[in-house]
Amino acid sequence: MTFTRFVWPLRDWLNARDARRLARRRELPATIERSYWHSIEYAKDAARLESLGYSEASEADNDPYVRASLPAAAGGVSGQLGRTVERRVPSMHVIYQRRFATPEGDAKPGVG
């Protein structure tokens, strides 16, 4: 099991809390930008935001791992000439745009 599996419930709860806060606001923002670590997290949050009147304006999907080569420390005296470091990063970046607005400017649909 990876660490991200343990973090999904927390991130899902934070996204749900944010959606509930958005639903209570008088004026919803025109755009929302979110980053997701996994497609399951994206699907749940996209459904929440769609119920508030948002649709995807832009989506970028990239490799969840970023690799970088680091140069040798101290000229490679210790025998190690260089190394490659790999880090996990969010794999999806989505910008949501508000589709419609009610005359009062607030949305009242249920958010789960």
C-alpha positions in Angstrom: 0.0 0.0 0.0 1.2 3.4 -0.8 1.0 6.5 1.4 -1.5 8.2 -1.0 -4.1 5.5 -0.2 -4.1 6.7 3.4 -4.3 10.3 2.4 -7.4 9.9 0.1 -10.0 10.0 2.8 -8.4 13.2 4.2 -8.2 14.9 0.8 -11.8 13.8 0.0 -13.0 15.2 3.3 -11.2 18.5 2.6 -12.6 18.8 -0.9 -16.2 18.0 0.4 -15.8 20.6 3.1 -14.6 23.2 0.5 -17.6 22.4 -1.7 -20.0 22.8 1.3 -18.4 26.2 2.0 -18.8 27.2 -1.6 -22.5 26.3 -1.5 -23.0 28.6 1.5 -21.3 31.6 -0.1 -23.4 34.4 -1.6 -21.1 34.8 -4.6 -19.4 31.8 -6.1 -16.0 32.3 -7.8 -16.0 32.3 -11.6 -13.2 29.7 -11.7 -11.7 27.1 -9.3 -8.4 25.4 -9.8 -7.7 22.0 -8.2 -5.0 19.4 -8.3 -5.7 15.7 -7.8 -3.4 12.8 -6.9 -5.7 10.1 -8.2 -8.6 9.6 -10.6 -10.9 8.5 -7.8 -10.3 11.8 -6.0 -11.0 13.7 -9.2 -14.2 11.9 -10.0 -15.7 12.5 -6.5 -14.8 16.2 -6.5 -15.9 16.8 -10.1 -19.4 15.5 -9.2 -19.6 17.8 -6.2 -18.5 20.8 -8.2 -20.8 19.9 -11.1 -23.8 20.0 -8.6 -22.7 23.6 -7.8 -22.8 24.6 -11.5 -19.1 24.2 -12.5 -17.8 22.4 -15.5 -14.3 21.6 -16.6 -12.7 24.4 -18.6 -9.2 22.9 -18.7 -7.6 19.6 -17.7 -4.0 18.6 -17.7 -3.0 15.0 -17.0 0.7 14.2 -16.4 3.0 11.5 -15.1 2.5 11.1 -11.3 6.2 10.8 -10.8 8.8 13.5 -11.5 12.5 12.4 -11.9 15.5 14.7 -11.7 19.2 13.9 -12.0 21.4 15.5 -9.3 25.0 16.2 -10.0 27.8 14.6 -8.0 28.6 16.0 -4.6 32.2 17.1 -4.1 33.3 15.9 -7.5 32.3 12.3 -7.0 35.0 11.7 -4.4 32.8 9.2 -2.5 32.4 7.1 -5.7 28.9 8.3 -6.5 29.0 10.3 -9.7 25.3 11.3 -9.7 21.9 10.2 -8.7 18.3 10.3 -9.9 15.6 11.4 -7.5 12.0 10.5 -8.0 9.0 12.3 -6.3 5.3 11.7 -6.4 3.3 14.8 -7.5 -0.4 15.4 -8.3 -1.2 13.8 -11.6 -4.2 15.9 -12.6 -4.7 19.6 -12.7 -8.2 20.9 -13.5 -9.7 24.3 -13.9 -13.4 24.5 -13.3 -15.5 27.3 -14.7 -19.0 28.4 -13.5 -21.6 27.4 -16.1 -24.5 29.4 -14.9 -25.5 31.7 -12.1 -28.8 32.3 -10.4 -30.1 35.9 -10.1 -29.1 36.0 -6.4 -25.7 34.6 -7.2 -25.8 31.6 -4.9 -26.4 27.9 -5.5 -28.5 25.8 -3.2 -28.1 22.2 -4.5 -27.2 19.5 -2.1 -23.5 18.7 -1.7 -22.3 15.3 -0.6 
